[in-house]
Amino acid sequence: MSALTNYQTILGDDGKPAFVVLPYADFVKLPGVVRPGMIPNAVVGKRVMDGVSMLQAWREYLMLTQTDMAERMGISQAGYAQIEAATRPRKATLQKAADALGITLEQLAS
């Protein structure tokens, strides 16, 4: 991918770059960006090839640890590990995990 040129830098109070604004079309082309409704091939591949849960595949794709997820969900790491290992987590639990991952329930439950 070529270098981005169509963006705006917003400086913080300290005069250093704090934010970058760029066109959405450029944003969705960045590696690791998940478009609404999309399930990246890397997630599906991990699920199929390694036989892991969709929850684990998404977590690893987004480079999060079980501790990161537990903190985002407001539970212990051990509690999160049980959720990830469950064969059929409750829908409410999956929704909470999807929210923590920043994806939809449909993307997680596929």
C-alpha positions as a printed NumPy array, in Angstrom:
array([[  0.   ,   0.   ,   0.   ],
       [  1.322,   3.424,  -0.843],
       [  1.828,   6.061,   1.824],
       [ -1.256,   7.972,   2.898],
       [ -1.254,  11.588,   1.761],
       [ -4.874,  12.634,   2.193],
       [ -5.118,  13.126,   5.956],
       [ -5.201,  15.834,   8.583],
       [ -3.168,  15.834,  11.807],
       [ -4.672,  17.407,  14.906],
       [ -2.233,  18.598,  17.532],
       [ -2.785,  18.203,  21.249],
       [ -2.309,  20.851,  23.932],
       [  1.376,  19.956,  24.041],
       [  1.798,  20.741,  20.327],
       [  2.427,  17.088,  19.422],
       [  0.226,  15.059,  17.048],
       [ -2.754,  13.67 ,  18.962],
       [ -5.227,  12.587,  16.254],
       [ -5.314,  11.842,  12.546],
       [ -8.384,  12.354,  10.368],
       [ -8.51 ,  10.545,   7.046],
       [-11.137,   9.661,   4.461],
       [-13.158,   6.573,   5.372],
       [-12.267,   4.895,   2.063],
       [ -8.582,   5.147,   3.007],
       [ -9.272,   4.033,   6.581],
       [-10.95 ,   0.76 ,   5.584],
       [ -7.958,  -0.137,   3.401],
       [ -5.612,  -0.099,   6.394],
       [ -4.484,  -3.515,   7.665],
       [ -6.46 ,  -4.735,  10.667],
       [ -9.481,  -2.51 ,  10.042],
       [-12.766,  -4.387,  10.276],
       [-15.56 ,  -3.016,   8.147],
       [-19.118,  -3.382,   9.448],
       [-20.451,  -6.873,   8.751],
       [-17.089,  -8.153,   7.507],
       [-15.368, -11.259,   8.848],
       [-11.699, -11.147,   7.805],
       [-10.245, -14.198,   6.097],
       [ -7.631, -14.418,   8.865],
       [-10.424, -14.945,  11.43 ],
       [-12.212, -17.581,   9.362],
       [ -8.906, -19.285,   8.534],
       [ -7.918, -19.462,  12.206],
       [-11.339, -20.891,  13.056],
       [-11.224, -23.536,  10.336],
       [ -7.523, -24.422,  10.298],
       [ -6.799, -24.306,  14.034],
       [-10.262, -25.305,  15.249],
       [-10.551, -22.444,  17.713],
       [-13.747, -20.645,  18.668],
       [-14.806, -17.552,  16.761],
       [-14.288, -15.628,  19.984],
       [-10.661, -16.729,  20.223],
       [-10.094, -16.181,  16.493],
       [-11.408, -12.594,  16.711],
       [ -9.482, -11.881,  19.916],
       [ -6.214, -13.049,  18.389],
       [ -6.921, -11.21 ,  15.115],
       [ -7.365,  -7.979,  17.082],
       [ -4.174,  -8.75 ,  19.026],
       [ -5.871,  -8.841,  22.414],
       [ -4.953, -11.082,  25.328],
       [ -7.477, -12.906,  27.464],
       [ -6.646, -10.382,  30.195],
       [ -7.432,  -7.502,  27.81 ],
       [-10.812,  -9.055,  27.013],
       [-11.572,  -9.755,  30.662],
       [-10.86 ,  -6.122,  31.549],
       [-13.054,  -4.886,  28.699],
       [-15.875,  -7.17 ,  29.85 ],
       [-15.439,  -6.399,  33.54 ],
       [-14.708,  -9.991,  34.555],
       [-11.696, -12.03 ,  35.655],
       [ -9.255, -13.558,  33.184],
       [-10.238, -17.03 ,  34.409],
       [-13.894, -16.207,  33.809],
       [-13.103, -15.03 ,  30.309],
       [-11.079, -18.188,  29.606],
       [-14.145, -20.271,  30.51 ],
       [-16.305, -18.253,  28.128],
       [-13.805, -18.67 ,  25.298],
       [-13.583, -22.432,  25.907],
       [-17.362, -22.938,  26.111],
       [-18.942, -24.777,  23.213],
       [-22.184, -22.755,  23.404],
       [-21.843, -19.488,  25.362],
       [-25.063, -17.662,  26.199],
       [-26.226, -15.061,  23.688],
       [-25.965, -12.283,  26.297],
       [-22.371, -13.307,  27.   ],
       [-21.533, -13.307,  23.295],
       [-23.105,  -9.855,  22.941],
       [-20.938,  -8.553,  25.768],
       [-17.851, -10.086,  24.119],
       [-18.799,  -8.631,  20.724],
       [-19.16 ,  -5.197,  22.307],
       [-15.747,  -5.609,  23.926],
       [-14.248,  -6.521,  20.542],
       [-16.003,  -3.668,  18.733],
       [-17.833,  -6.005,  16.349],
       [-21.434,  -7.122,  15.916],
       [-22.959, -10.229,  17.443],
       [-23.511, -11.55 ,  13.91 ],
       [-19.796, -11.246,  13.136],
       [-18.938, -13.158,  16.298],
       [-21.638, -15.838,  16.063],
       [-21.018, -16.799,  12.429]])
